[in-house]
Every structure is written in structure tokens, then in C-alpha cells.
Amino acid sequence: MDVVSPLPSEVCQSSANSCQIPCIPQVKNDVIPKIKQEFDTLDAIQNFYNNYAKKLGFGTRARSSRRNGDKQIIRKEYVCCKEGQSVPKKPVESSESSKRRRGLTREGCGVILAVMRAKFGDKYVVSQFVEAHNHPLASPRRQDLYNKERDIRNALLGQDAVMLHEYFQIEQQKNSGFMFTMEKDDEGRLTHCFWVDATSRKSYQYFGHVVVFDTMYNTNRYCMIFAPILGVNHHEQTTLFGCGLLSDESSDSFEWLFKEWLKQCQEVLPK
């Protein structure tokens, strides 16, 4: 017998930012992912999971993937859009800042769908499925609006990433001391970006004995993490050593950022 999902408010009672109890909504059985369920392609998996998420009222995103020696994806993870932790910054009290105050976009939700490539054949098999949210879910109407905004954002993301790459190339032509690196995921979306100009590279060579690193949230419409690398110069002023944009706070992302930064900043500057 088909099970009809109740309203989100009937399933999960929340506080200001998170649920007091795990939220496990009910939907029709045939749309729920199941352990050992098989799919022909990763696109089929994502479409199935997005359909499930839409009926429940939450957004999804691809978190990570693992490849074998032949560059084939052998593991892929999809999570709730509220996975991970946001570190809110203390707002500066002003008439303008009070109008633009934003809520947290990540609340440590543990929902995940993981798939593994089958040992024999080309299919993918569901290996992990966690469905308990720790936050309220959206109503169907609100979820439709969210999906529309997400589609528009994803379309802009591809175009803006190309424009950003072209801008970096122009800056590099102006000054050979300007360096940048950009990486995309399997779906062609920007995941990692690092850039540094000649002034920042020179500042690091002079004042790199102390380095300050922090990440910032909710500073751009793509929900990417802004990661400036800073130091202090001989006038006790903050100086910039480089900047990065990351799609997540995984150890792999931070390792990528620091390797790119050291590689570019330790090279001898062109005369």
C-alpha cells in the first residue's frame, strides 16, 4: 500500500536552527532509495534521488567521488544541501547590515546516499543510505521555488565560471606574476579555484613567517566557501597572500588549496 507523506511540520518539530529529533518523512515506497538498488548510470542515480528529495522537501548536492586507476568513478556521494557546518560571523550592527542578515545554510545534516560501482559490469549499487534529517523540510510549493532557483543558479554558475576564467587569463596577460588554478567536478561545475597576484606573492616572500587562514560563508550567491590566506606586514597591517573558492570544507579541498598556494608563492617571481 502506498504511503502518503504528511506535512513537514507534522513530521519534525524544530527549534530556531535545527530539529530536536531526527526527521524521517514518509513517502511512497517506490521513490525511496534502497540498499543494493542498481542503476545504469550516475545521471540515473541523481535523477532518482532528486525526485525523492523533491517529494520530501529538501535540496541535494554531490559531495565527493572516488576514482580508480582508469579514472572511472567507483564511489559517489550525494548529501542534503544542509550537510556540513556553517560558522556564522558576528554581524556588524548598522542599518544596512541588519537588512541583509542571512540565516545558516548548513546545519550538520547527516542525510547521505552513496553508490559504488559494481565489481562486475558497469552498474552502480546503493551502498549507504541515511534518511533522517535534523532540520525542518520545505513544503512542496517552497521546494518547487527552491528547485527553480537552483536550476537558474547552476546555469549561471557554468557561465560565470567561464567568465571568471577569461578574466583571470586577461589579468595574466597584463602581468605574468598573476597565477590561478581552477578545477571542475564530473558535471562541469566549478569546485576549486585559487588565484594570487604578484603583489601577494611578493608579500608572502617577505612576511610569510606568520600565516592566517579562515573560511567565510554566505558571501556569494553560489554558496561556495571563500578562503583568503592572510599575513601581517612590517607596518602591522593585514596583507593578502592569496584567495580561494571551495565547494566544501573537506580535507582534500584544503590540501588542494594549500598545495596550489605554496606552489605558486614559492616560485621565483618574473622580473
Secondary structure, 3 states (H helix, E strand, C coil): CCCCCCCHHHHCCECCCCECCCECCCCCHHHCCCCCCEECCHHHHHHHHHHHHHHHCCCEEEEEEEECCCCCEEEEEEEECCCCECCCCCCCCCHHHHHCCCCCCCECCCCEEEEEECCCCCCEEEEEEECCECCCCCCHHHHHHHHHHHHHHHHHHHHHHHHHHHHHHHHHHHCCCCEEEEEECCCCCEEEEEEECHHHHHHHHHHCCCCEECCECCCCCCCCEEEEEEEECCCCCEEEEEEEEECCCCHHHHHHHHHHHHHHHCCCCCC
